[in-house]
Every structure is written in structure tokens, then in C-alpha cells.
Amino acid sequence: MRTRITLGLTAAVSCATLVATVALTRSDSGGSASSQVVLPTGPYVALGDSYTAGPKIPGQNGRPTGCERSDRNYPALLAADLGLKPAEFRDLSCSGATTADLLAAQSTGHGTNPAQLSAVTATTRLVTLGIGGNDIGFSSMVTTCVKAGVFYQVEKGIRGSKADDAPCREWYASRDGDDIETRIDTAGGRVATALGDIKRRAPRARVLVVGYPAVLPAQDDGCQRAMGLAPGDVAFLRQKERRLNDVLRDRARAAGATYVDTYTPSAGRDACADADVRWIEPLVPAAPAAPVHPNARGQLGMSRAVLEALRATG
């Protein structure tokens, strides 16, 4: 929607309600109209893995240091947009986290991150959850596909290449069948369990499940150079990411939570896009970020998607 949205504070509310009323004024031809949207004012707890934490993005001030948590990740940007005080915001996201680390302490090699759900209490009014990629081993899938792509590059010089060449997809099919699909469904069940736990711990909180932004493009344009992938494996990895996002969306809705689509706004801003537009850095980052992870631009885009979801569901 291309309408102009103007945010203005219209009422101060009591501490007991812990919500702020925000007026959204839409300007249309022939007149204007106002609607009231309620945004949470905290406490806010952010949970998630490295796509939430923001590894390598300055400044890395989170504790423990092994979580590689940036103070410019999307939870921190969202907290700033909501005007939260430091005491009203806790970010427990951590690189390498799986759904198991929501309920158990995570050893990072450089400190231990407490069980992420330990920060969610009855006073919590906002929770974002971005997790699931490590449960399905997405990073290892990318690594495997890149290795297969290296051999493919050598072979194609001998036999030529085809648009549907997918050595990594074929390797997974011969080794595990459709095991990745099973892992995705299992991760979805674990996320559903976590959402039930959040509801019990913080029954008055607004809960948002944040999906993953587009890592790879709709077509293979530039991906052999930026990511070292065979053409068909770009589609293979993209399909698995989208399937994970679909499961996260369905589990969020079933639990009464809000799903935040970061894939759509990141389309065309993937790891194979030009450096001045991409949200995801390629294997050799040109901006401060971990390989195949969101950069500062990506974290900003994700924060805007979460804020828009809050406005839309207020």
C-alpha cells in the first residue's frame, strides 16, 4: 500500500495498561481519515538465532560475547522505534541457537547464554521469536551445496551446464530422501510448543514469529559467482527456506501469534543481489556481517517489517 502513514502520539496511558495509542493518518484523494492503533510499550523480550542476533554487525555489545549479538539488530531497532527504556527490553537471541536453547542454557564457547524463555514473564507485553533454521541445519545445507557447486564448476567445463543441474539436491535425495522436509515439520512442532510456553508465561503479551528473509533469488542470476552454487541448487535451497517459512507462518497462526513476513520485502535483496541493495551478505561479505546472514540493511528492513506487523494487528 502506497498511502502515507503519519505516526503521532495521541494519548498517554497508565503503567498498568503498558500500551501506547498511536494515531495513523492516511491521506487519500478527497479527504483523510484517522484510525487508532495500539502498540506495546514493553517489557519486550527478543528470542532467536543468528538471523535475529546479527553476528559481525557493529556494535557487538551483547553478553555473552559468543552469541555475537549486535546492538543494531532488528530487536534493538524495534525497541528504539517503540521508545523503550533499557530496562524494558531484553534480547536473548544467540547465534547457533535451536529451539532446544529456548528452554536450556546454550554454551557458545565464549560464555553461556541462559535459556531464552527464562526472560519471558507475566509482565512481558511483547515477544518476537525468530528461530528454526538451525533445527533443519540450513547452514550446513548451504555449505554442502557450495562444496557440490565447486565440483560442478569443474565438471561443467567438461560436459557443459544445464539450468536444472542440481548436484546438491541429488545428493540429499540419494542420501536422505526427503529428510529435510521431516526436519522442517519437526522444527514447526517445536516452535508450536515454544509458542504455547510463551503464552503460559506471558498471557498478556503480543507474540510475533519472524520469518527468514530471502537468502537466494527467484532466478540464478549471479549466484554461481556470489555463492558458488549450481543453477538447480539455487532453486533447491530457496524452496526449502520457503517451506520453513510456510511452516512457521502456519504454526504462528494456529497459536494465535502474528507471523512477520520478511521474505516478501527482501525479494531482490538476497545474497546474490548487488552490494548496495542486498539484505543478505554472500559467502565473502562486502559489509560487516556473517556470511549468508543479514547485514545492517537487512536488520533494518526486518525491523520495519515487524513494526508494520504490529501496526497492522494493533
N, C-alpha and C positions, 0 to 999 in steps of 0.2 A: 504494500500500500504506500502510495507516494504522498499522502496527506501530511501536512506539517503538524508536528506534535509539540506543544509548548508545555513544559512542566512548571507548576507553581505550587507552593505550599499553601493550602487553604485552611488548615485547622491544626491546632496543637492539641494533642490528646494526652490523657493521663498515662503515667508509667504503668498502670495496671493493664492497660489495653495493649501496650507495646506495639502499636501500629501507627503509621503516618498516613494522612489522607492527602493524596496528590491529585490536583486537577489537571486533566488533559484536555486542551482546547484544540479542536480540529477545525481548520479553516477550509471551507468549501465555497464554491461559487454561489453567490446569492445569500450568504449568511454564515453563521458559525454556531457551534453547539458545544456544550461542555459536559463531560461525564466524570464521575468520581471513581478513582482507582485507589485501592488500599495497598500500600507496600509495607512490608515488615521493617521494623527498626532494630531488630535484634532481641536477644542474642542470636548470632549466626554461627553455624558450625559447617565447615567445608570438609568433605571426605573425598578421598580419591587416590588415583595413581599418578604416574609421572605426567600424564596429559593435563592433570589438574595442578600438580606441584610446580611445573615449569623449570626443569633442570637446565642449568647453564645460563639461564636468563638473569641478568643483573637486576637487583642485588640478591645474592644468595644469603639471606639472613635468617632463614628458618632453623629451628632446632628439632631433632638432631641434624647435623650437617649432612649426614648420609642420605637424608630424604631429598636433598637438592631442591629445596622449596624456595621459590622466588617471591620477593615482595611486590612483583609486578605480574603475578599470575591472575587468572580470572577471578578467583575468590577475593583477593586483595583489592582488585579494581572494583568489583561489585560492592564490597564493603565501603569503599570510598564513595561510590555513587549513592549509596544509601545513607551516607553521613554517619556511619557507625563509629563509636569510640573504640579504642583498642580493647577495652575490657568487654566489649560487646561482640567481639569477633575472634574465633579460634579456627585455625587452619591446621588440620591433622593429616592432610594429604601427604603422600610419600612415594617417591619413585620406587618402582618394583612391587608396589602393593597389589595384593589379590584380595578377593572377598574374604579370605580367611583372616587377613590382617585388620578387618573391621572389628573382630572380636578377640584378637590376640595381639600381643606386642610383636612388633616387627624389628628384627635385628638388621641393621643396614651395613655393618662393617665400620661405620663411623657414628655410633650411637644407636640407641634403641628408641623407636617410635612407639608410644603407648597404643593400646588398642583404640582404633579411631572412634568407635562408638562410645568410648568412655567419656567423650566430651559432650555427648548428647544427653541433656537432662530435661526435667519437666519445665524448666524456664526457657528452653530453646524455642525460638519462634521461626527460624529459617534453617533449612538444611539443604545443601547441594551434595549430590553423590555422582561422581564420575569414575566408574570402575568396570572391569570386566575384560579388558584387553589382555591383561597378564594371565587371567584364568584360561584363556584359549591359546595362550602362547603366541600372540600376534607378532611380537618382536622376533621370536625365533623363526616364525614362518617367513618373515621378511629376509632374515639372514640366510635361511635355506634357499629361498628363491633367488637371492643375489648370487650365491655360490653357483646355483644351477645356471644362472644367466651368464656367468663368466665362461663356463664350459660351452654354453650355447653360442657365445660370440666367436669362439674358436671354430666350432663345428659349422656355423653358418657360412664361414669363408670357404668351406669345402663343398657343402651341399646346398648353400643358399638358404634364405629365410622365408617363412610364411607368416601371415598376420596372426594365425591361430596357434603358432608354436608356443607350447607351454610346458617345458620340461619339469618345472617345479610342481605344477598341477598333476602331471602324470606320475611324478614320484610319490606324492601324497596319496594318489588314488591306488597305486600299486602296493603301498606300504600299509596304509591305514583305512583304505576305503573312504568312507565319509565320516571319519572320526572327528574331524574339525566341527562338523555340524553337531555331533553329540556333545562336544565340549562347549559349543555356543549355548545349546539348550541347558546344559548343566549350570553354566555361568548365569543364565537367566533365572534358574531356580534359586541360586544362591543370592542373587540380587533381590528377588522377591522376599526371601527370608529376612534379608537385611532391612528391607523396607518395612516389614512387619515389626521388627525390633525397634526401628526408629519411631514408628507410630506408638508403640508401648512406652518408650522412654520419653517421648515429647509429643503428647497427643494434640497439642495446640500449634505445632509447627507446620509451616508450609514446606513441603518437600519437593525438590526438583531433581530429576535424574538427567544428567547432562550427557548427551551422546557424543560420539567422536567425530571430529571434523574430517573432511575428505583428505585422505593421505595420497591418493593416486587419482589421475584424471579420468574422464569418461573415455578418452582415447589414449593411445600410446604415445602421443606427441612428446618427444624429448625424453621419455622415460628410460630408454636404453642408455642415454648419456648420463642423466642425473641419478638414476637408481640401478643401472646395470641389470635390468630385467628383460627377459624375453617378452615379446609382444603379448602373447596369450596369458602370461603370468600377471601382467598388469590387471587384466580383467578378473583373473582368479582371486587375487588379493583384494581387489575392490569389492568383489561380490561377497567375500567373507566378512569384510568390515561392515558392509551394508546390512548383511544378515544379522550381525551382532547388534547393530543399531536398531533394527526392527524388533529384535527380542527385548532389548532394553526399553523401547517405547511401549511394547505390549505389557511388560511387567510393571512399568510405572503406572500405566492407566488402570490396570487391574487392581493396583494397590491404592488407587485414589491420589497418586502423586502426579506431578506435571512433568512431561518429557520435554527436554530442551533440544531442538534440532539444530546442531551446529554444522551438520553436513551440507545442508542447502546453502547457507550463506558463504560457505567456504569453497563451493564449486568454482573451479577455475583458479583456485588459490592453493593448490596442492603442492606436493614436494617437487613436481616436475614443471611448475609454472616459473615465470621469470622472478628473479630475486626481489624486485621492487613491489611485487604484489602477493607473493605466496605467504600463507599462514604456517606451512609446514616446511621445515628445512630438509634437504636431501641428505644423502649419505655423507657428503662433505659440506657441512653448513657454511653458508656465507655470512650468517648473522649469529649472534650469541644464542645458541640453543643446542640441545642434544640432537644427534642425527635422527631423522624421521620423527621429529617431535615439533610441537608448536613453537614458533618464535614469539617475540613480544607482540608483533602484529596479530598473530593468531590468538594469543591470550586476550588481547583487547577485543577482537571480534567475538570470541566466546563469551566474554563478559557482557557485551552488548546483547547477544542472543539470550542470555539468562535474564538480563534486566527486562528485555522486551517480553519474555515469557511471564515474568512477574507482573508486568503491566497488563498483559492480555488476560491474565487469570485473576486479577485483583478484584 
